[in-house]
Amino acid sequence: MCGIVAYIGPRQASPLLINGLKLLEYRGYDSAGIAVLNGDLKVFKRKGKVAELEAFIEGHDHSSTVGLGHTRWATHGEPTDINAHPHRSGNGRLVMVHNGIIENYGSLKTALQKEGHVFESQTDTEVLVHLIEEIQDHGNLPLEEAVRLALDRVVGAYAIVLMDREHPDKLVAARKASPLVIGVGDDEYFLASDAAPLAGHTKRIIYMNDEEIAVVHRNGDLQIKNIHNKVQTPFIQEFDLQVEELEKGGYEHFMLKEIHQQPQTLADCMRGRLSLEAPYVKLGGVDEYDKTISNAKRFIIAACGTSWHAGLIGEYLFEDLARIPVEVEYASELRYRNPIIQEGDVVIALSQSGETADTLAALELAKDKGAMLYGVVNAVGSSIARLTDAGSYIHAGPEIGVASTKAFTGQVALLTMMAISLGYKRGRIPNSYFHKLISELHNIPAKIERALQCEEQIKYIANEIKDRQNALYLGRGFNFPVALEGALKLKEISYIHAEGYPAAEMKHGPIALIDEEMPVIVIATNRSAYDKVVSNIQEVKARKGMVIAVVTEGEKTISEMADYTIEIPDTEEPLTPLLSVIPLQLLSYHIAVMRGCNVDQPRNLAKSVTVE
């Protein structure tokens, strides 16, 4: 949630801040603002997107070589100019941007009001900057010390960056449970919520740890301490993110680009991990903890949103191929009950960003209970990657569209490789089937290319149903989670109410909704339940529902029954989700475009949910 960017160095700050905010806008786009320091603090902020802020600052003097900015996803206080960040202290000396939630802001605000502080906004952030001001003034303290003492009184999550009018040659930053990175240049520093704004400026990056406070100076000095005032040694990593990866590359939207990238991103995910010649499946994270993972009593998969759907597919894969019992949990629920987790369990966390607050909290709980932690993430150096005992990156590259596509298939591909590897090691997969699965998985990128060739047909179908208010998605077995994911995509970006169901459950309630106005999207690729799916389609047609069926190439029976069919290449049943989801992604995308929706930045959503 929300995006932070800051700069100090020899260059003009405001262009870097604005461009950085544009690259972070997928994290939140309710309002945006920047602050620069050139003799005095100047703050510019506007409700709406970064483009509106950019237009607003034209004609104003915003020259400075130090500054900070923020793009907001609203938590406390509706999106307004006043509630937009940055926020000033009461004395006008400090300005601050903040990601996260200060849970005890109410009691802090009451105490500060008694000391004479007056608040303009409804945000928890303004309370925090006033608290830092109070501590700084009371003790005549350096800003970094005031920040440290203030954060010791704070309950909640935060990533913050501050400027002090009296000390224009430094920035102070801190984080807890919300990401913040430091880009190290030549006598210059960049700070940001993730690495995207650093692309093209530096390849050296520091991932701040929880409860660390950093001070960066214009002269190149950097100091990091923890909240207990102990000096920390920063670990500078090399990262290689190309600016081109953050651009649309000729596509109308990032989401469409990312859908079409999937043949390449899945090939990247499998590169070096899958071999036809040997043959083998080799995942470094699994191999390192081979004995622990192979002998696990059970797997617990913790995730949210689209990642949770990938986890459900993982459950089918691990139980079918490796015969390991699996539970799939919403991370947000797992952390708030008293789950039975013990030594011998392996908890697998799925997260594109690696920063999802609920998933991180669930991992902390599992760690306390003695489970092994395994992370499947996309973002290198993210919090989940650093917290877990082992893990694997999906190598999908930056995913800018808020509605996840390539990260989903990357997660599913990684879990598939993991399940095949474990199944073979545990003697649950015959040698011949092992070879066949590897061969078919190797062919998946090319088969996705073929599936993408149905786009014009999908656009036609989208036009036929774009004005419907509801939709029902049905799937069985491995493709039931795909039905859930298809429904979620439609909800996220087109704002059409949609539900995903196991096909057999249709007659246990949802069938009451079916009439001539209800499109029913059926994933009908399952060999093991083909006759049952045919029966489900007949039940829909008997009630005048419109049937859109995703079928295997060459299928005849369902094609004659359905109103529309979309063909995908044939593959082994455990691998079908990697193909069947493609037309559902495209269908949601084109419906949203036809309805005039903001595909890449759907209302009320943000890419990374780093607050509870």
C-alpha positions as CSV (number, residue, x, y, z in Angstrom):
1,M,0.0,0.0,0.0
2,C,1.2,3.5,-0.8
3,G,4.5,4.4,-2.5
4,I,7.4,6.3,-1.0
5,V,10.2,7.9,-3.0
6,A,13.0,10.3,-1.7
7,Y,16.2,11.7,-3.0
8,I,19.3,13.6,-1.8
9,G,22.2,14.4,-4.0
10,P,23.4,16.8,-6.7
11,R,20.5,16.5,-9.1
12,Q,17.1,18.2,-9.2
13,A,14.9,16.2,-6.9
14,S,11.3,16.9,-8.2
15,P,11.7,15.2,-11.6
16,L,13.1,12.2,-9.9
17,L,10.3,12.2,-7.3
18,I,7.5,12.6,-9.9
19,N,9.0,9.8,-12.1
20,G,9.5,7.6,-9.1
21,L,5.9,8.1,-8.0
22,K,4.7,7.1,-11.5
23,L,6.6,3.9,-11.2
24,L,5.1,3.3,-7.7
25,E,1.6,4.3,-8.5
26,Y,0.4,0.7,-8.7
27,R,0.9,0.7,-4.9
28,G,-1.8,3.3,-4.5
29,Y,-3.3,6.1,-6.5
30,D,-5.9,8.0,-4.3
31,S,-3.7,11.1,-4.0
32,A,-0.1,12.1,-4.4
33,G,2.4,14.7,-3.1
34,I,6.0,15.9,-2.9
35,A,8.0,18.1,-0.6
36,V,11.2,19.8,-1.4
37,L,13.6,21.8,0.7
38,N,15.3,24.9,-0.6
39,G,15.7,27.4,2.2
40,D,12.2,26.5,3.3
41,L,10.0,23.5,3.0
42,K,7.6,23.5,0.1
43,V,4.8,20.9,0.0
44,F,2.7,20.2,-3.1
45,K,-0.1,17.6,-2.9
46,R,-3.3,16.7,-4.7
47,K,-6.2,14.3,-4.6
48,G,-6.1,12.0,-7.6
49,K,-3.2,10.5,-9.5
50,V,0.4,11.5,-10.0
51,A,-0.4,13.2,-13.3
52,E,-2.7,15.6,-11.5
53,L,0.1,16.4,-9.1
54,E,2.5,16.9,-12.0
55,A,0.2,19.4,-13.6
56,F,-0.3,21.2,-10.4
57,I,3.4,21.9,-9.7
58,E,3.9,23.4,-13.1
59,G,4.4,27.1,-12.6
60,H,5.6,26.7,-9.0
61,D,9.1,26.9,-7.9
62,H,10.0,23.4,-6.8
63,S,13.8,23.5,-7.5
64,S,15.8,21.6,-4.9
65,T,18.3,18.8,-4.6
66,V,16.5,17.1,-1.7
67,G,13.0,15.9,-1.5
68,L,10.4,13.2,-0.8
69,G,7.2,12.1,-2.3
70,H,4.2,9.8,-1.8
71,T,1.4,8.2,-3.7
72,R,-1.4,7.1,-1.4
73,W,-3.9,4.2,-0.9
74,A,-6.2,5.6,1.7
75,T,-6.6,3.9,5.1
76,H,-7.2,6.6,7.7
77,G,-9.1,9.5,6.2
78,E,-10.7,9.7,2.7
79,P,-8.7,10.7,-0.3
80,T,-8.5,14.5,-0.2
81,D,-5.9,17.2,-0.7
82,I,-5.5,17.6,3.1
83,N,-5.2,13.9,3.8
84,A,-2.6,13.5,1.1
85,H,1.1,13.0,2.1
86,P,3.6,14.6,2.8
87,H,2.4,15.8,6.3
88,R,4.0,18.7,8.2
89,S,4.8,19.0,11.9
90,G,2.9,21.7,13.8
91,N,5.9,24.0,13.9
92,G,6.5,23.6,10.1
93,R,10.0,22.3,10.7
94,L,9.5,18.7,9.7
95,V,7.8,17.0,6.8
96,M,7.1,13.2,6.5
97,V,5.7,10.5,4.3
98,H,4.5,7.2,5.7
99,N,3.3,3.8,4.6
100,G,1.6,1.5,7.1
101,I,-0.9,2.0,9.9
102,I,-0.2,3.5,13.4
103,E,-2.6,1.4,15.5
104,N,-2.4,3.5,18.6
105,Y,-2.7,6.9,16.8
106,G,-5.9,7.7,18.7
107,S,-4.4,7.7,22.2
108,L,-1.3,9.4,20.8
109,K,-3.4,12.1,19.2
110,T,-5.3,12.7,22.4
111,A,-2.1,13.2,24.4
112,L,-0.7,15.5,21.8
113,Q,-3.8,17.6,21.7
114,K,-3.5,18.1,25.4
115,E,0.0,19.5,24.7
116,G,-1.5,22.0,22.3
117,H,-1.0,20.3,19.0
118,V,-3.6,21.0,16.3
119,F,-4.3,18.6,13.5
120,E,-5.5,19.4,10.0
121,S,-6.0,15.9,8.6
122,Q,-7.7,12.7,9.5
123,T,-4.6,10.6,9.1
124,D,-2.5,8.6,11.5
125,T,0.6,9.9,9.7
126,E,0.1,13.5,10.9
127,V,-0.1,12.2,14.4
128,L,3.3,10.5,14.1
129,V,5.1,13.6,12.7
130,H,3.6,15.7,15.5
131,L,4.9,13.1,18.0
132,I,8.4,13.3,16.5
133,E,8.1,17.1,16.7
134,E,7.1,17.0,20.3
135,I,10.0,14.7,21.3
136,Q,12.5,16.7,19.2
137,D,11.5,20.0,20.7
138,H,11.2,18.8,24.3
139,G,14.7,17.3,24.3
140,N,16.4,19.5,21.7
141,L,17.3,16.3,19.9
142,P,18.7,15.4,16.5
143,L,15.9,14.3,14.2
144,E,17.1,10.7,14.0
145,E,17.1,10.4,17.8
146,A,13.6,11.9,18.0
147,V,12.4,9.4,15.4
148,R,13.9,6.5,17.4
149,L,12.2,7.6,20.6
150,A,8.9,8.2,18.9
151,L,8.9,4.8,17.2
152,D,9.4,3.2,20.5
153,R,6.0,4.5,21.5
154,V,4.3,3.4,18.3
155,V,2.2,0.3,17.8
156,G,1.7,-0.8,14.2
157,A,3.5,-0.8,10.8
158,Y,5.5,1.9,9.2
159,A,7.9,2.9,6.5
160,I,8.8,6.6,6.9
161,V,11.1,9.2,5.5
162,L,11.5,12.7,7.0
163,M,13.2,16.0,6.2
164,D,14.2,18.7,8.7
165,R,14.2,22.3,7.6
166,E,17.0,23.0,9.9
167,H,19.2,20.2,8.5
168,P,18.8,20.3,4.7
169,D,21.7,17.9,4.0
170,K,20.2,14.7,5.4
171,L,17.1,12.5,5.2
172,V,16.0,10.1,8.0
173,A,14.1,6.9,7.2
174,A,12.8,4.0,9.2
175,R,10.8,0.8,8.7
176,K,8.8,-1.9,10.4
177,A,6.6,-4.4,8.6
178,S,6.5,-2.2,5.5
179,P,9.2,-2.2,2.9
180,L,11.8,0.4,2.3
181,V,15.0,0.3,0.2
182,I,18.0,2.6,-0.1
183,G,19.6,3.1,-3.5
184,V,23.3,4.0,-3.2
185,G,24.7,6.2,-5.9
186,D,27.8,8.4,-6.2
187,D,27.3,11.0,-3.5
188,E,23.6,10.6,-3.8
189,Y,20.9,8.4,-2.2
190,F,17.5,7.2,-3.3
191,L,14.8,5.8,-1.0
192,A,11.7,4.0,-2.2
193,S,9.1,1.4,-1.3
194,D,10.6,-0.9,-3.8
195,A,13.4,-1.0,-6.4
196,A,11.4,0.3,-9.4
197,P,12.3,4.0,-9.0
198,L,16.0,3.1,-8.8
199,A,16.1,1.5,-12.2
200,G,18.5,3.5,-14.5
201,H,19.9,5.4,-11.6
202,T,21.9,2.9,-9.5
203,K,22.4,-0.9,-9.3
204,R,23.4,-0.8,-5.6
205,I,20.6,-1.3,-3.1
206,I,20.1,-1.8,0.6
207,Y,17.0,-3.6,1.9
208,M,16.2,-2.1,5.3
209,N,15.3,-4.5,8.0
210,D,12.5,-4.1,10.6
211,E,13.1,-1.5,13.3
212,E,16.1,0.0,11.5
213,I,16.6,3.8,11.2
214,A,18.8,5.1,8.4
215,V,20.3,8.6,8.0
216,V,21.6,9.5,4.6
217,H,23.7,12.6,4.0
218,R,24.4,14.7,1.0
219,N,28.2,14.1,1.4
220,G,27.6,10.4,0.9
221,D,27.6,9.3,4.6
222,L,25.2,6.6,5.6
223,Q,24.4,5.4,9.1
224,I,21.9,2.7,10.1
225,K,21.0,1.9,13.7
226,N,18.2,-0.2,15.1
227,I,15.5,1.1,17.4
228,H,17.7,0.1,20.4
229,N,20.4,2.5,19.1
230,K,22.8,-0.2,18.0
231,V,24.8,0.5,14.9
232,Q,24.0,-1.9,12.0
233,T,26.3,-2.8,9.1
234,P,24.4,-2.3,5.8
235,F,24.5,-5.0,3.2
236,I,24.7,-3.5,-0.3
237,Q,23.4,-5.8,-3.0
238,E,23.6,-5.6,-6.7
239,F,20.3,-5.6,-8.6
240,D,19.7,-5.4,-12.3
241,L,16.3,-3.9,-13.2
242,Q,16.0,-2.5,-16.7
243,V,13.9,0.6,-17.4
244,E,12.2,-1.2,-20.3
245,E,10.7,-3.7,-17.9
246,L,8.8,-0.9,-16.3
247,E,7.3,0.4,-19.6
248,K,4.3,-0.9,-21.5
249,G,6.3,-1.9,-24.5
250,G,3.7,-0.9,-27.1
251,Y,0.8,-2.5,-25.3
252,E,-2.2,-0.4,-24.3
253,H,-2.0,-1.6,-20.7
254,F,0.5,-3.3,-18.4
255,M,-2.0,-6.0,-17.8
256,L,-2.2,-7.0,-21.4
257,K,1.6,-6.8,-21.7
258,E,1.9,-9.1,-18.7
259,I,-0.6,-11.6,-20.1
260,H,1.4,-11.8,-23.3
261,Q,4.7,-12.1,-21.4
262,Q,3.7,-15.4,-19.8
263,P,5.3,-17.7,-22.4
264,Q,8.6,-16.0,-21.6
265,T,8.2,-15.6,-17.9
266,L,7.3,-19.3,-17.5
267,A,10.4,-20.2,-19.5
268,D,12.4,-18.0,-17.2
269,C,10.8,-19.6,-14.2
270,M,11.8,-23.1,-15.5
271,R,15.2,-22.2,-16.9
272,G,18.0,-24.1,-15.1
273,R,15.4,-26.0,-13.0
274,L,14.0,-28.3,-15.6
275,S,15.9,-30.6,-18.0
276,L,14.6,-32.9,-20.7
277,E,18.0,-34.6,-21.4
278,A,18.8,-35.8,-17.8
279,P,15.8,-35.6,-17.1
280,Y,15.4,-33.8,-13.8
281,V,13.6,-31.1,-11.8
282,K,16.0,-29.2,-9.6
283,L,14.9,-26.4,-7.2
284,G,17.8,-25.1,-5.1
285,G,15.6,-24.2,-2.1
286,V,14.1,-27.6,-2.1
287,D,17.4,-29.5,-2.5
288,E,19.0,-27.6,0.3
289,Y,16.3,-28.8,2.7
290,D,15.6,-32.0,0.9
291,K,15.2,-34.2,3.9
292,T,13.1,-31.8,5.9
293,I,10.7,-31.1,3.0
294,S,10.5,-34.8,1.8
295,N,9.8,-36.0,5.3
296,A,7.3,-33.2,6.1
297,K,4.2,-34.3,8.0
298,R,2.2,-31.8,6.0
299,F,2.4,-28.6,4.1
300,I,0.5,-25.5,5.1
301,I,0.2,-23.0,2.3
302,A,-0.5,-19.4,3.4
303,A,-1.4,-16.7,1.0
304,C,-3.9,-14.0,0.0
305,G,-6.0,-13.2,-3.1
306,T,-4.7,-14.5,-6.3
307,S,-1.7,-16.2,-4.5
308,W,-4.3,-18.1,-2.4
309,H,-5.8,-19.5,-5.6
310,A,-2.3,-20.6,-6.7
311,G,-2.0,-22.3,-3.3
312,L,-5.2,-24.2,-3.9
313,I,-3.7,-25.6,-7.1
314,G,-0.6,-26.4,-5.1
315,E,-2.8,-28.5,-2.8
316,Y,-4.1,-30.6,-5.6
317,L,-0.5,-30.9,-7.0
318,F,1.2,-32.0,-3.8
319,E,-1.5,-34.4,-2.7
320,D,-1.9,-35.9,-6.2
321,L,1.8,-36.2,-7.2
322,A,3.7,-36.3,-3.9
323,R,1.0,-37.7,-1.6
324,I,1.8,-35.1,1.1
325,P,-1.2,-33.7,3.1
326,V,-1.8,-30.0,2.4
327,E,-3.9,-27.3,4.1
328,V,-4.4,-24.0,2.3
329,E,-5.0,-21.0,4.5
330,Y,-5.9,-17.4,4.1
331,A,-3.0,-15.8,5.8
332,S,-5.3,-13.2,7.2
333,E,-7.2,-15.9,9.0
334,L,-4.3,-18.1,10.0
335,R,-2.7,-15.4,12.0
336,Y,-5.8,-14.7,14.1
337,R,-6.7,-18.1,15.3
338,N,-4.8,-20.7,17.2
339,P,-3.7,-23.0,14.5
340,I,-2.1,-26.4,15.1
341,I,1.3,-25.9,13.6
342,Q,4.3,-27.9,14.9
343,E,7.8,-29.1,14.2
344,G,7.8,-31.3,11.1
345,D,5.3,-29.0,9.3
346,V,6.4,-27.0,6.3
347,V,4.7,-23.6,5.8
348,I,4.8,-22.4,2.2
349,A,4.2,-18.6,1.8
350,L,3.0,-17.4,-1.6
351,S,3.3,-13.7,-2.4
352,Q,4.1,-11.7,-5.6
353,S,5.5,-8.8,-3.6
354,G,7.0,-10.7,-0.7
355,E,5.6,-7.9,1.5
356,T,2.0,-8.9,2.1
357,A,1.4,-8.0,5.8
358,D,-0.9,-10.8,6.6
359,T,1.3,-13.4,5.1
360,L,4.4,-12.1,6.9
361,A,2.5,-12.2,10.2
362,A,1.4,-15.8,9.5
363,L,5.0,-16.7,8.9
364,E,6.1,-15.2,12.2
365,L,3.4,-17.2,13.9
366,A,4.6,-20.4,12.2
367,K,8.2,-19.7,13.0
368,D,7.4,-19.4,16.7
369,K,5.7,-22.8,16.5
370,G,8.8,-24.5,15.1
371,A,7.7,-25.0,11.5
372,M,10.1,-24.8,8.5
373,L,9.3,-21.7,6.3
374,Y,9.5,-21.8,2.5
375,G,8.8,-18.7,0.4
376,V,7.6,-18.5,-3.2
377,V,7.9,-14.9,-4.2
378,N,8.7,-12.7,-7.2
379,A,10.4,-9.7,-5.6
380,V,14.1,-10.3,-5.0
381,G,15.2,-9.2,-1.5
382,S,11.6,-8.9,-0.2
383,S,10.7,-9.4,3.5
384,I,9.3,-12.9,2.9
385,A,12.4,-13.9,1.0
386,R,14.5,-12.8,4.0
387,L,12.3,-14.3,6.7
388,T,11.9,-17.8,5.3
389,D,14.4,-20.6,5.8
390,A,14.4,-21.4,2.1
391,G,12.5,-20.6,-1.0
392,S,12.3,-20.0,-4.7
393,Y,11.9,-16.9,-6.9
394,I,9.4,-17.2,-9.8
395,H,11.5,-14.8,-11.9
396,A,8.4,-13.2,-13.5
397,G,9.9,-9.7,-13.6
398,P,8.1,-6.5,-12.4
399,E,4.3,-6.9,-12.4
400,I,2.8,-3.5,-12.7
401,G,-0.8,-4.3,-13.4
402,V,-2.7,-4.5,-10.1
403,A,-4.6,-7.6,-11.2
404,S,-2.0,-10.3,-11.1
405,T,-1.5,-12.5,-14.2
406,K,2.1,-13.6,-14.8
407,A,2.9,-13.9,-11.1
408,F,0.0,-16.3,-10.8
409,T,1.2,-18.6,-13.5
410,G,4.7,-18.3,-12.2
411,Q,3.6,-19.4,-8.7
412,V,1.7,-22.3,-10.2
413,A,4.7,-23.4,-12.3
414,L,7.0,-23.3,-9.3
415,L,4.6,-25.3,-7.2
416,T,4.2,-27.8,-10.1
417,M,8.0,-28.3,-10.3
418,M,8.2,-28.7,-6.6
419,A,5.4,-31.3,-6.5
420,I,6.9,-33.3,-9.4
421,S,10.3,-33.2,-7.8
422,L,9.0,-34.3,-4.4
423,G,6.7,-37.0,-5.9
424,Y,9.6,-38.5,-7.8
425,K,11.9,-38.4,-4.8
426,R,9.2,-40.0,-2.6
427,G,8.6,-42.8,-5.1
428,R,5.1,-41.7,-5.8
429,I,5.5,-41.0,-9.5
430,P,6.5,-43.8,-11.9
431,N,9.6,-43.1,-13.9
432,S,7.6,-43.0,-17.2
433,Y,5.1,-40.5,-15.8
434,F,7.9,-38.4,-14.4
435,H,9.4,-38.1,-17.9
436,K,6.0,-37.3,-19.4
437,L,5.3,-34.5,-16.9
438,I,8.7,-32.9,-17.5
439,S,8.2,-33.1,-21.2
440,E,4.8,-31.5,-21.0
441,L,5.9,-28.9,-18.6
442,H,8.7,-27.9,-20.9
443,N,6.1,-27.5,-23.7
444,I,3.8,-25.2,-21.6
445,P,5.3,-21.9,-22.8
446,A,4.8,-22.8,-26.5
447,K,1.2,-24.0,-25.7
448,I,0.5,-20.7,-23.9
449,E,1.5,-18.9,-27.1
450,R,-1.1,-21.0,-28.9
451,A,-3.7,-20.2,-26.3
452,L,-3.1,-16.5,-26.7
453,Q,-4.0,-16.8,-30.4
454,C,-7.6,-17.0,-29.4
455,E,-7.6,-13.3,-28.4
456,E,-9.8,-12.0,-31.2
457,Q,-12.4,-14.7,-30.5
458,I,-12.3,-13.8,-26.8
459,K,-12.8,-10.1,-27.7
460,Y,-16.0,-11.0,-29.6
461,I,-17.3,-13.0,-26.6
462,A,-16.3,-10.2,-24.2
463,N,-18.5,-7.8,-26.3
464,E,-21.4,-10.2,-26.0
465,I,-21.4,-10.2,-22.2
466,K,-19.8,-6.9,-21.2
467,D,-23.1,-5.5,-20.0
468,R,-24.1,-8.4,-17.8
469,Q,-24.1,-7.7,-14.1
470,N,-23.2,-11.1,-12.8
471,A,-21.2,-14.2,-13.9
472,L,-20.7,-17.7,-12.7
473,Y,-17.4,-19.6,-13.1
474,L,-17.3,-23.4,-12.8
475,G,-14.4,-25.8,-12.7
476,R,-13.6,-29.3,-11.3
477,G,-10.4,-30.8,-9.8
478,F,-7.3,-28.8,-10.7
479,N,-9.4,-26.3,-12.5
480,F,-11.7,-25.4,-9.6
481,P,-9.1,-22.8,-8.3
482,V,-8.9,-21.5,-11.9
483,A,-12.6,-20.8,-11.8
484,L,-12.1,-18.8,-8.6
485,E,-9.2,-16.9,-10.2
486,G,-11.2,-16.2,-13.3
487,A,-14.1,-14.8,-11.2
488,L,-11.7,-12.7,-9.1
489,K,-10.1,-11.1,-12.3
490,L,-13.5,-10.1,-13.6
491,K,-14.4,-8.6,-10.2
492,E,-11.1,-6.8,-9.8
493,I,-11.0,-4.9,-13.1
494,S,-14.5,-4.8,-14.6
495,Y,-16.5,-4.5,-11.4
496,I,-18.9,-7.2,-12.5
497,H,-20.0,-9.5,-9.6
498,A,-18.7,-12.9,-10.3
499,E,-18.4,-16.1,-8.3
500,G,-16.3,-19.3,-8.8
501,Y,-17.7,-22.7,-7.8
502,P,-16.8,-26.3,-8.0
503,A,-19.0,-27.4,-10.9
504,A,-20.7,-30.1,-8.8
505,E,-21.8,-27.5,-6.2
506,M,-23.8,-25.5,-8.8
507,K,-26.9,-27.5,-8.0
508,H,-26.4,-26.8,-4.2
509,G,-27.4,-23.1,-4.5
510,P,-26.0,-21.1,-7.4
511,I,-28.3,-22.8,-9.9
512,A,-31.1,-20.6,-8.5
513,L,-29.4,-17.6,-10.1
514,I,-29.2,-19.0,-13.6
515,D,-31.4,-17.4,-16.2
516,E,-30.9,-16.0,-19.7
517,E,-29.0,-13.0,-18.2
518,M,-26.4,-15.2,-16.5
519,P,-23.2,-16.1,-18.4
520,V,-21.7,-19.3,-17.0
521,I,-18.0,-19.8,-17.8
522,V,-17.1,-23.5,-17.6
523,I,-13.6,-24.9,-17.6
524,A,-14.2,-28.2,-19.3
525,T,-10.8,-29.7,-19.8
526,N,-10.9,-32.3,-17.1
527,R,-10.5,-35.8,-18.5
528,S,-11.3,-37.4,-15.1
529,A,-14.7,-35.7,-14.8
530,Y,-15.6,-35.0,-18.4
531,D,-19.1,-36.6,-18.2
532,K,-19.9,-34.7,-15.0
533,V,-19.0,-31.4,-16.7
534,V,-21.2,-32.2,-19.7
535,S,-24.0,-32.8,-17.2
536,N,-23.4,-29.5,-15.5
537,I,-23.5,-27.7,-18.9
538,Q,-26.8,-29.4,-19.7
539,E,-28.3,-28.2,-16.4
540,V,-27.3,-24.6,-17.3
541,K,-28.7,-24.8,-20.8
542,A,-32.0,-26.2,-19.5
543,R,-32.4,-22.9,-17.5
544,K,-31.5,-20.7,-20.5
545,G,-28.1,-19.7,-19.2
546,M,-25.4,-18.7,-21.6
547,V,-22.5,-21.2,-21.6
548,I,-18.9,-20.1,-22.4
549,A,-16.7,-23.2,-22.3
550,V,-12.9,-23.5,-22.2
551,V,-12.2,-26.8,-23.9
552,T,-9.3,-28.8,-25.2
553,E,-8.5,-28.5,-28.9
554,G,-10.6,-30.8,-31.0
555,E,-13.4,-31.3,-28.4
556,K,-16.8,-31.9,-30.1
557,T,-19.5,-32.7,-27.5
558,I,-19.3,-29.6,-25.4
559,S,-18.6,-27.4,-28.4
560,E,-22.0,-28.4,-29.8
561,M,-23.8,-27.6,-26.5
562,A,-22.1,-24.4,-25.5
563,D,-22.9,-20.9,-26.8
564,Y,-19.2,-20.2,-27.2
565,T,-16.1,-22.3,-26.9
566,I,-12.5,-21.3,-26.4
567,E,-9.9,-24.0,-27.3
568,I,-6.6,-24.5,-25.5
569,P,-4.0,-27.1,-26.3
570,D,-4.1,-30.5,-24.6
571,T,-1.7,-31.3,-21.8
572,E,-1.5,-33.6,-18.7
573,E,-4.3,-32.8,-16.3
574,P,-2.1,-31.5,-13.4
575,L,-0.7,-28.9,-15.9
576,T,-4.1,-27.6,-17.3
577,P,-4.4,-24.6,-14.9
578,L,-1.4,-23.0,-16.6
579,L,-3.3,-23.0,-19.9
580,S,-7.0,-22.8,-18.8
581,V,-6.4,-19.5,-16.9
582,I,-5.1,-17.7,-20.0
583,P,-8.5,-17.2,-21.8
584,L,-10.0,-16.1,-18.5
585,Q,-7.4,-13.4,-18.0
586,L,-8.0,-12.2,-21.6
587,L,-11.8,-12.3,-21.2
588,S,-11.6,-10.2,-18.0
589,Y,-9.2,-7.7,-19.6
590,H,-11.3,-7.1,-22.7
591,I,-14.5,-6.8,-20.8
592,A,-12.9,-4.2,-18.5
593,V,-11.6,-2.2,-21.5
594,M,-15.0,-2.3,-23.2
595,R,-16.6,-1.0,-20.0
596,G,-14.2,1.9,-19.8
597,C,-12.6,0.7,-16.6
598,N,-9.0,1.6,-15.5
599,V,-7.5,-1.8,-16.1
600,D,-4.1,-1.3,-14.5
601,Q,-5.4,0.7,-11.6
602,P,-8.8,-0.6,-10.6
603,R,-10.7,1.4,-8.0
604,N,-10.0,0.8,-4.3
605,L,-7.2,-1.7,-5.0
606,A,-3.4,-1.6,-4.7
607,K,-0.8,-4.0,-5.8
608,S,0.8,-4.8,-2.5
609,V,-1.2,-5.0,0.7
610,T,1.3,-4.1,3.3
611,V,-1.3,-3.1,5.9
612,E,-3.9,-5.1,7.8
